[in-house]
């Protein structure tokens, strides 16, 4: 993780494929909002471990789904919805130092993260509690990407 911002700043990054293991996530986004909220469970037992506010550019629809760009700063929310804390402030500072994000944009990201995390403890609380109880239907299968998806 320490290296990813330096690689992004260099422009010499390459796509890597990996299996996501260790946790289950349900991501939700509001149209135009620069964040998604992740409901997180441990894998494989589906014990709810909390939520994450993931700051990112608003989703853009593509031919095969959606695209976004991570904006580094996150907020971790406790399972009881009583407290939250910022995550990755050091990475936001690195992204600013590397010129990936301006200082002004960094402050905007920080304010948005605070606002959305605070809303999660108040006006979004009931919705998040509903998501924590959600489980995928037993007959769900992992989706397959279409051929040549990376060039679409």
Order of alpha helices (4+ residues) and beta strands (2+ residues): alpha-beta-beta-beta-beta-beta-beta-beta-alpha-alpha-alpha
